[in-house]
C-alpha cells in the first residue's frame, strides 16, 4: 500500500516497515520463489501500491486470479489477524481501476501487432528459425520496406516470401543468396504460428503501448491485466509477445532520466520462458533494453521461481528483490538456493541460505534499494495483504468492466487494409491479364501468317494443276489425225481437266485445313501456358 509517500510492501517485527522507494522503482526488480509460496500476493501488493502512487501497471494473468483487482477484498478472520499484526490503522478493502486485455480477444480487448512491428529477430525466434533462415527473413523485411509492401498480417508475410522465392535468382544479386528451400522452410514454420492464433494476433488496429499509460480522474494508475490462461499454453508465443511489448515501450518513450516515480511498471511473469533456448543475440537485445529502459521511466519486474532462471547480465540490473521460499532436496536444488542467497546483501543476524528454505507462505526475504541506490541488507519479513479481491471474477463482471473502460471501440474490431498481400495479388492478376492479351495478339499474328501461307500454297497448287492439264491436252491434240478425233479427245480432255482441278482443289483444301488445325492447336497451347504457367516470373 502507499504510505509515507513510499510503497509499503512488507513488515518486519524488528526492522518495522519495509518500503520500496518510488524514485528507485525504475531500477527494476525480481519476485522469486517456488510455486505456492506467495509470489502472486507480492505482485498484487506491488501493483496496488504503484496504482495508488499514480503509476500505470502492466501484468500478465496466467492463472486468472489477478482479475480480482477489479473488486474489493473480502474480509475474514485471517485477514483481520494479519492487519492487526502489521499495525495498519487506516486499512480499507478497495477495488482498483483495471483494464482487461487478451491476445485472442476472448476475455479482454484485442492486443494486436503487425508483422513489421514485431521485427525479424523476435519473429525468427517465434518461428524457431536457424541463422540462415533468419538471414532470409531479414531480406524479406528489407525487400518489403524498399518496395512499399506493408507486412501487416500473416498472409502478407507469406505473399512476400512466395514472391521472393519465385524471383530468388534475380534478387540474390542484390540481397545475397536466397535458397528457395530455406524460404519453403520458413513457410512451413508459419503454419504452427497460424494454429497458435497468429492470424488473430497479427493485424490491425495495432496496439499503442501508450494506452497502457493512463491514470484515472482521481490520479490512480490503471492496472492493465493481460489474460494469459490460453496464451500461456503457447510458451514461445507468450514470451515473444511480452518481449515485444517491452521493446515497444522502450522505443515509444522519451528519455526522462531519474524521475520521482516511474511512468509505467511492467511485471513479466514466468520470466524463465523468455530466456529458455533463446539465441545469444536475443539475450543481448533483452539486456540492452532492460539496461536502457529505466532512463525512460519504465520499471521491469521479473517473476520466476529462482534467480538462476535469469541470465547474470540481466539479474545484476534488478535492484529491488523479494525472494519467497525455495525447497531443496537434491544437490542441484541446494546449488540453486545458494545462488539465490548470494544475490542478496548479507544480514549478519541470520543465514540467508538457511532462511530461504524456512520461509512460510506469504513470508519473504526482502531487499530494496536505499536512498543512495545501494541495496539494503536483506530482511526477513511478511508481505502485506492485498486490498483487492484474491481470485478471479465472473464473466459478467469482466464484461461490465470492459464496456465501461472506454477503449473497446479502438481495438475490438479488426481492420484489413491494403497491404503486401493485396498489392502482390493485384500485380499477379495484372500480369496474368497482360500475358493472356499478349498470347492472343501472338495467336492472331500467327493465324494471319498461316492463312496467307495457305492461300499462297493453294494458288500455287491450282496453277500447277492447270498447267499440267493443258500440256497433256496439247500433246494429245497434236497426235490426233482428224478433227473429229480431236473434238472427241477435246471433250474428253475437258472432262479430265475438270476432274483433275477438283482433285487438286480437294488436296489444297485438305492441306489448308491441316494448316489451320495446326494453328488452332498452337494457339490453344500458347493460351494454356499463359494462364497456368509461371506468370509472375515473366
C-alpha positions in Angstrom: 0.0 0.0 0.0 1.0 3.6 -0.5 2.1 5.2 2.8 4.5 7.9 3.9 5.0 8.8 0.2 6.5 5.4 -0.4 5.4 1.9 -1.3 4.9 -0.1 1.9 5.4 -3.7 0.7 6.4 -5.8 3.8 6.8 -5.7 7.5 9.5 -7.0 9.9 8.8 -7.2 13.6 12.3 -5.7 14.4 13.0 -3.5 11.4 9.4 -2.4 11.0 8.0 -1.3 7.7 10.0 -2.1 4.5 9.5 0.5 1.8 10.1 0.5 -2.0 11.2 4.0 -2.9 9.3 5.5 -5.9 12.4 7.2 -7.3 14.2 3.8 -7.3 11.3 1.7 -8.6 12.6 2.1 -12.2 15.8 0.2 -11.2 13.8 -2.9 -11.9 13.2 -5.9 -9.6 12.7 -9.6 -9.1 10.0 -11.6 -7.3 11.1 -15.2 -7.0 10.0 -18.4 -5.1 8.6 -21.8 -5.5 5.0 -22.4 -6.6 2.6 -21.7 -3.8 4.9 -19.6 -1.6 3.2 -16.2 -2.2 4.6 -14.6 -5.3 1.1 -13.6 -6.5 0.5 -11.8 -3.2 3.7 -9.8 -3.6 2.8 -9.0 -7.2 -0.7 -7.8 -6.2 0.6 -5.7 -3.3 3.2 -4.0 -5.5 0.7 -3.4 -8.4 -1.8 -1.9 -6.0 0.8 0.3 -4.4 2.0 1.6 -7.8 -1.6 2.3 -8.8 -2.2 4.3 -5.6 1.0 6.2 -6.4 -0.4 7.2 -9.8 1.8 4.8 -11.8 0.1 2.6 -14.5 0.9 -1.1 -14.3 1.0 -4.0 -16.7 0.9 -7.6 -15.6 0.2 -11.0 -17.1 -2.6 -13.0 -15.5 -1.6 -16.6 -16.1 -4.0 -18.3 -13.7 -6.9 -15.9 -13.9 -6.6 -14.9 -10.2 -5.3 -11.3 -10.8 -8.6 -10.2 -12.3 -9.9 -9.7 -8.8 -8.1 -6.3 -8.9 -11.5 -5.0 -10.2 -13.3 -5.9 -6.9 -12.6 -5.0 -3.2 -11.1 -7.7 -1.0 -13.2 -10.0 1.2 -13.0 -9.6 5.0 -12.0 -12.7 7.0 -10.6 -13.6 10.4 -7.2 -14.4 8.8 -7.2 -11.0 7.1 -8.0 -9.2 10.4 -5.3 -11.0 12.2 -2.7 -10.0 9.6 -3.9 -6.4 9.5 -3.6 -6.2 13.3 -0.2 -7.8 13.2 1.1 -5.1 10.9 -0.5 -2.3 12.9 -2.4 -0.9 9.9 -4.8 1.8 11.2 -6.4 3.1 8.1 -6.9 -0.3 6.3 -9.7 -0.5 3.7 -10.7 -3.0 1.1 -10.9 -1.4 -2.3 -11.2 -2.0 -6.0 -8.6 -0.8 -8.5 -9.1 0.7 -12.0 -8.5 -2.4 -14.1 -8.4 -2.8 -17.9 -8.5 -6.3 -19.4 -6.6 -7.4 -22.5 -6.4 -10.7 -24.4 -4.4 -11.6 -27.5 -7.3 -13.8 -28.6 -9.9 -11.2 -27.7 -11.9 -13.6 -25.6 -11.6 -12.2 -22.0 -10.2 -8.8 -22.8 -9.7 -6.2 -25.5 -7.7 -7.4 -28.5 -4.0 -6.8 -28.5 -2.6 -6.9 -32.0 0.6 -6.0 -33.7 1.8 -6.2 -37.2 4.5 -8.4 -38.7 6.6 -5.3 -39.5 6.3 -4.1 -35.9 7.3 -7.5 -34.5 10.5 -7.3 -36.5 12.6 -10.2 -37.9 14.5 -11.1 -34.8 11.6 -11.7 -32.5 9.6 -13.3 -35.3 12.5 -15.6 -36.2 12.6 -16.8 -32.6 8.9 -17.3 -32.6 9.2 -19.4 -35.8 12.2 -21.4 -34.5 14.5 -20.4 -37.4 18.2 -21.1 -37.7 20.8 -18.5 -38.6 20.5 -18.9 -42.4 16.7 -18.8 -42.3 16.8 -15.7 -40.0 19.0 -14.0 -42.6 16.4 -14.7 -45.3 13.7 -13.3 -43.0 15.8 -10.1 -42.7 15.9 -9.9 -46.5 12.1 -10.3 -46.5 11.7 -7.2 -44.3 14.3 -5.2 -46.2 12.7 -6.1 -49.6 9.2 -5.2 -48.2 10.4 -1.9 -46.8 12.2 -0.9 -50.0 9.2 -1.7 -52.2 6.4 -0.2 -50.1 4.9 -3.6 -49.2 3.3 -3.3 -45.8 3.7 -6.5 -43.7 0.6 -6.3 -41.5 -0.6 -9.9 -41.1 0.5 -13.5 -41.8 -0.9 -13.6 -45.4 1.3 -10.5 -46.2 4.4 -12.3 -44.9 3.5 -15.5 -46.9 2.9 -13.5 -50.1 6.2 -11.7 -49.9 8.0 -15.0 -49.1 6.5 -16.6 -52.2 7.3 -13.6 -54.3 10.9 -13.7 -53.2 11.2 -17.4 -53.8 9.8 -17.0 -57.4 12.4 -14.2 -58.1 15.2 -15.6 -56.0 17.8 -15.6 -58.8 17.1 -12.0 -59.7 17.0 -10.8 -56.1 20.1 -12.8 -55.0 22.3 -10.5 -56.9 21.2 -7.6 -54.7 20.4 -9.2 -51.4 22.6 -12.2 -51.3 21.9 -15.9 -51.8 18.2 -16.8 -51.3 17.7 -20.5 -51.3 14.1 -21.5 -52.2 14.4 -24.4 -49.8 15.0 -22.1 -46.9 12.0 -20.0 -48.0 9.9 -23.1 -48.0 11.1 -24.0 -44.5 10.0 -20.6 -43.3 6.6 -21.0 -44.9 6.2 -24.4 -43.2 7.3 -22.8 -39.8 4.4 -20.2 -40.2 1.8 -23.0 -40.1 2.1 -23.7 -36.4 2.1 -20.0 -35.7 -1.2 -19.7 -37.5 -2.5 -22.7 -35.5 -1.5 -20.9 -32.2 -3.6 -17.9 -33.1 -1.2 -15.9 -35.2 -3.9 -14.8 -37.6 -5.7 -13.1 -34.7 -2.6 -11.6 -33.1 -1.0 -10.2 -36.3 -3.1 -7.5 -37.8 -4.7 -4.1 -37.2 -5.6 -2.0 -35.4 -2.1 -2.3 -33.9 -1.8 -1.8 -30.2 -0.4 1.5 -28.9 1.5 1.0 -25.7 0.7 4.5 -24.6 -2.8 3.1 -23.9 -1.2 1.3 -21.0 -0.1 4.5 -19.5 -3.3 6.1 -18.3 -4.5 7.4 -15.0 -8.0 7.8 -13.6 -9.7 11.1 -12.8 -8.6 10.8 -9.1 -4.9 10.2 -10.1 -4.6 6.4 -9.7 -2.8 4.4 -12.3 -4.7 1.9 -14.4 -3.8 -1.7 -13.9 -3.6 -3.5 -17.2 -4.3 -7.2 -16.9 -3.4 -9.4 -19.8 -5.4 -12.6 -19.7 -2.9 -15.3 -20.4 -4.6 -18.6 -19.5 -4.8 -19.6 -23.2 -1.7 -17.7 -24.3 0.4 -19.4 -21.6 -0.3 -22.8 -23.2 1.9 -21.5 -26.1 5.0 -20.6 -24.1 7.0 -19.3 -27.1 4.3 -17.0 -28.3 3.7 -15.8 -24.7 7.3 -14.9 -24.1 7.8 -13.4 -27.5 4.7 -11.3 -27.1 5.8 -9.9 -23.7 9.2 -9.1 -25.1 7.6 -7.2 -28.0 5.6 -5.1 -25.6 8.6 -4.3 -23.6 10.5 -3.3 -26.7 7.6 -1.2 -27.8 7.7 0.7 -24.5 11.4 1.2 -25.0 11.0 2.6 -28.5 8.0 4.7 -27.8 9.0 6.6 -24.7 11.4 9.6 -24.5 14.3 9.8 -22.1 13.4 11.2 -18.7 16.4 10.4 -16.6 15.9 9.9 -12.8 12.3 10.7 -12.3 10.4 10.9 -8.9 8.4 7.9 -9.9 8.1 5.5 -12.9 5.9 6.3 -15.9 4.8 2.7 -16.0 5.8 -0.6 -14.3 5.9 -3.8 -16.2 5.6 -7.2 -14.5 7.0 -10.1 -16.5 5.6 -13.4 -15.0 7.2 -16.8 -15.8 10.2 -14.9 -17.0 12.3 -18.0 -17.5 10.3 -18.7 -20.7 11.8 -15.6 -22.2 15.4 -17.0 -21.8 14.8 -20.7 -22.4 16.7 -21.7 -25.6 17.0 -18.0 -26.6 19.8 -17.3 -29.1 22.7 -15.2 -27.8 21.7 -12.2 -30.0 18.3 -12.1 -28.4 19.7 -12.3 -24.9 22.0 -9.3 -25.8 19.0 -7.3 -27.0 17.0 -8.1 -23.9 19.9 -7.0 -21.7 20.2 -3.8 -23.7 16.5 -3.0 -23.4 16.5 -3.7 -19.6 19.6 -1.6 -19.1 18.4 1.4 -21.1 14.7 1.4 -20.5 15.0 2.6 -16.9 16.1 6.0 -18.1 12.7 6.2 -19.9 10.9 5.8 -16.6 10.0 2.1 -17.0 10.4 -0.3 -14.2 10.6 -4.0 -15.2 9.9 -6.7 -12.6 10.6 -10.3 -13.5 8.7 -13.1 -11.7 10.2 -16.6 -11.7 10.9 -19.5 -9.4 14.6 -18.9 -8.9 17.0 -16.0 -9.6 19.1 -18.6 -11.6 16.3 -18.5 -14.2 17.6 -15.0 -15.2 20.9 -14.5 -17.0 23.5 -13.0 -14.8 23.9 -9.9 -17.0 20.2 -9.1 -16.5 20.0 -10.3 -12.9 22.7 -7.8 -12.0 20.3 -4.9 -13.0 17.4 -6.0 -10.8 17.9 -3.8 -7.7 14.6 -4.5 -5.8 14.1 -8.1 -4.7 11.5 -10.2 -3.0 12.6 -13.8 -2.5 10.0 -16.3 -1.3 10.7 -19.8 -0.2 12.7 -22.4 -2.2 12.7 -26.1 -1.4 15.9 -28.1 -1.8 16.1 -31.9 -1.7 18.9 -32.6 -4.2 22.4 -31.2 -4.7 21.2 -29.4 -7.8 18.4 -27.7 -5.9 20.7 -26.8 -3.0 23.1 -25.2 -5.5 20.2 -23.0 -6.7 19.3 -22.0 -3.2 22.9 -21.0 -2.6 23.0 -19.0 -5.8 19.8 -17.2 -4.8 21.2 -16.4 -1.3 24.4 -15.0 -2.9 22.4 -12.3 -4.8 21.5 -10.5 -1.6 23.5 -8.2 0.6 24.0 -10.3 3.7 22.4 -9.6 7.1 24.7 -10.7 10.0 21.7 -11.6 12.1 20.8 -14.8 10.1 21.9 -17.1 7.3 20.3 -16.1 4.1 20.6 -19.6 2.6 19.1 -21.4 5.5 16.3 -18.8 5.8 15.2 -19.2 2.2 14.3 -22.8 2.9 12.5 -21.9 6.1 10.2 -19.2 4.9 6.4 -19.7 5.3 3.8 -18.9 2.7 3.5 -15.1 2.5 6.9 -14.6 4.1 9.9 -13.5 2.0 13.4 -12.2 2.1 13.2 -8.5 1.1 15.9 -6.1 -0.2 15.1 -2.8 -1.7 17.4 0.0 -2.9 18.2 2.7 -0.4 18.3 6.4 -0.9 21.8 6.3 -2.3 20.9 3.5 -4.7 22.7 0.7 -2.8 20.8 -2.5 -1.8 19.7 -2.6 1.8 20.8 -5.7 3.9 18.3 -8.4 3.3 15.4 -8.7 5.8 13.1 -11.5 6.6 9.5 -10.1 6.5 5.9 -10.8 5.9 4.3 -9.3 2.7 1.3 -7.1 3.4 -2.2 -8.4 2.4 -3.7 -7.0 -0.9 -6.6 -4.7 -0.6 -8.4 -6.0 -3.7 -10.0 -9.4 -4.1 -7.9 -12.5 -4.2 -9.0 -14.8 -7.0 -11.0 -14.5 -10.3 -14.2 -12.7 -11.3 -17.3 -13.7 -13.2 -17.7 -13.2 -16.9 -20.4 -10.6 -16.2 -18.1 -8.6 -14.0 -15.4 -8.7 -16.7 -17.8 -7.8 -19.5 -19.1 -4.8 -17.5 -15.5 -3.6 -16.8 -14.6 -3.9 -20.5 -17.8 -2.0 -21.5 -17.0 0.9 -19.2 -13.3 1.4 -19.7 -13.7 3.4 -22.9 -11.1 1.6 -25.0 -13.1 -1.2 -26.7 -14.1 1.0 -29.7 -10.5 1.3 -30.7 -9.4 -2.3 -30.6 -12.3 -4.7 -30.6 -13.0 -4.6 -34.4 -10.3 -5.9 -36.8 -9.3 -3.9 -39.9 -7.8 -5.4 -43.0 -6.4 -2.6 -45.2 -4.4 -2.8 -48.4 -1.0 -4.3 -47.8 1.6 -6.6 -49.3 -0.9 -9.5 -50.0 -3.4 -7.3 -51.8 -0.7 -5.4 -53.8 1.1 -8.6 -54.9 -2.2 -10.3 -55.7 -3.2 -7.4 -57.9 0.2 -7.5 -59.5 -0.2 -11.2 -60.2 -3.7 -10.7 -61.7 -2.5 -7.8 -63.9 0.4 -10.0 -65.1 -2.0 -12.8 -65.9 -4.2 -10.4 -67.9 -1.2 -9.0 -69.8 0.1 -12.5 -70.5 -3.3 -13.6 -71.9 -3.5 -10.5 -74.1 0.0 -11.0 -75.4 -0.8 -14.6 -76.2 -4.0 -13.6 -78.0 -2.1 -11.0 -80.1 0.6 -13.5 -80.9 -2.0 -16.1 -81.9 -3.7 -13.6 -84.2 -0.4 -12.7 -85.9 0.4 -16.4 -86.4 -3.1 -17.1 -87.6 -2.9 -14.3 -90.2 0.6 -15.5 -91.4 -0.6 -19.1 -91.7 -3.7 -18.0 -93.6 -1.6 -16.1 -96.0 0.7 -19.0 -96.4 -2.2 -21.4 -97.0 -3.6 -19.1 -99.7 -0.3 -18.9 -101.5 0.1 -22.7 -101.4 -3.5 -23.1 -102.8 -2.8 -20.7 -105.6 0.5 -22.4 -106.5 -1.1 -25.8 -106.5 -4.0 -24.6 -108.7 -1.7 -23.0 -111.2 0.4 -26.2 -111.4 -2.7 -28.4 -111.9 -4.0 -26.2 -114.7 -0.6 -26.1 -116.5 -0.2 -29.9 -116.3 -3.7 -30.4 -117.8 -3.1 -28.0 -120.7 0.3 -29.6 -121.5 -1.3 -33.0 -121.7 -4.1 -31.7 -123.9 -1.7 -30.2 -126.3 0.2 -33.4 -126.7 -3.0 -35.4 -127.4 -4.2 -32.7 -129.8 -1.1 -32.9 -131.8 -1.3 -36.6 -132.2 -4.9 -36.6 -133.3 -5.3 -37.5 -137.1 -8.5 -35.7 -137.8 -10.8 -33.0 -136.4 -13.5 -35.5 -135.4 -11.0 -37.3 -133.3 -9.7 -34.0 -131.9 -13.2 -33.0 -131.0 -13.8 -36.2 -129.1 -10.5 -36.0 -127.5 -11.0 -32.3 -126.6 -14.3 -33.1 -124.9 -12.6 -35.9 -123.0 -9.7 -33.7 -122.0 -12.1 -31.0 -120.7 -13.8 -33.6 -118.5 -10.3 -34.7 -117.4 -9.1 -31.2 -116.6 -12.3 -30.5 -114.6 -11.8 -33.8 -112.7 -8.1 -33.0 -112.1 -8.9 -29.5 -110.9 -11.4 -30.9 -108.4 -8.7 -33.3 -107.2 -6.2 -30.5 -106.8 -8.7 -28.3 -105.1 -9.5 -31.1 -102.6 -5.8 -31.6 -102.0 -5.3 -28.0 -101.3 -8.3 -27.7 -99.1 -7.0 -30.7 -97.2 -3.6 -29.1 -96.8 -5.2 -25.8 -95.8 -7.4 -27.4 -93.2 -4.4 -29.3 -91.9 -2.5 -26.0 -91.5 -5.5 -24.3 -89.8 -5.8 -27.2 -87.4 -2.2 -26.8 -86.5 -2.7 -23.1 -85.9 -5.6 -23.9 -83.5 -3.5 -26.4 -81.6 -0.7 -23.9 -81.3 -3.0 -21.1 -80.1 -4.5 -23.3 -77.5 -1.1 -24.4 -76.2 0.0 -20.7 -76.0 -3.0 -19.7 -74.0 -2.7 -22.6 -71.6 1.0 -21.6 -70.9 -0.1 -18.0 -70.4 -2.8 -18.8 -67.9 -1.3 -21.7 -65.9 2.4 -21.1 -66.3 4.8 -19.2 -64.1 3.3 -15.8 -64.9 4.9 -13.9 -62.1 8.3 -14.9 -63.4 7.6 -13.4 -66.9 
